[in-house]
């Protein structure tokens, strides 16, 4: 089933706290008829809009097509955490691609965070970027591993933004009885993702990009120029950027072979008022070291936003809330009985090694996706380096493409069943504490 419609109605944003707390702009017109452009971008989320903004600022004629509307997908639904690095630690990256390339990748990830901070100052101040992401550990040995990795980053990457927290310090900061320690990364942060993506769209349009909602691309005819076809229009473009991530339909086999959509869910409580301080002592975001990760933070109106419960099923479960709230109250018993005002889900893209799949599909077609939980920062960076590649400076694009993310075994037919088995195994490990 087309991932664009399996859990959503055309053009309708989810009933999330993000939507309820945002001044939603008017829907943009759909593409009708034929047009030409230097670059056609498929997907109006962080990746596509970042690429559009940078390309339009370079003076290129850019068209952005989205099957639903700006910010509809993961960019407008995610946990809002702007994390450091990749979903693979730097020592593992060094073994995978060498120390020099690992350093380049780290510097790119740092640039990604800096870009977000600057954008939140310049074009999306209402996204309210706030510094600080903590990582909680359930076992002392895992806390020790985080402490060793913190020292490793300081020594080898000059990264001194992380404080190591023992059990008492962690509980003082994050009021859960389950954590045995952790770290606090003040070089990371969190934001309101839907406001941020709307800010990117407005800035891209002001720079000259043309953005069309309700314009699903159902076919790409390769060539120079390439032709992208929607139900009501066509775009002929010298370059194509595919930026649909977990929502990209199967219009390009080479992307689908590497990037698989999975579902994740978030709930928002009623405003907690003074009770918020009994959960988090500071306005930070938190993730923990479960393979089936929990991630959470407070909203600006003191709601607890709690996310997790990944699912490889095609559709959302009939009851999202029960299991999600059970995980929340296990971590924070003081929230037992709190009212839940919003529950929503969305799809993100993952890859086999949990590294982004940046690739050249054809001489004039490139793609990025599979950010595997680090998409708030890395997706914008991917858009930026794809814009550079289109403009003739492909060095940084090539460095990311050199990650050489493999295809899922068995292709699209078997990737979900195999990963569901892996998910069940890691979930069992989480429950057993091994």
Secondary structure by P-SEA (a helix, b strand, c coil): ccccccccccccccccccccccccccccccccccccccbbbccccaaaaaaaaaaaaaccbbbbbbcccccccccccccccccccccccaaaaaaaccaaaaaaaaaaaaaaaaaaaaaaaccccccbbbbbbbbbbccaaaaaaaaaaaaaaaaccccccbbbbcaaaaaacccccccccccccccccccaaaaaaaaaaaaaaaabbbbbcccccccccccccbbbbcccccccccbbbbccccccccccaaaaacbbbbbbbccccccccccccccccccbbbbccccccccccccccbbbbbbbbccccccccccccaaaaaaaaaaccccccccccccccbbbbbcccccccccccccccccccccccccccaaaaaaaaaaaaaacccaaaaaaacccccccccccccaaaaaaaaaaaaaaaaaacc
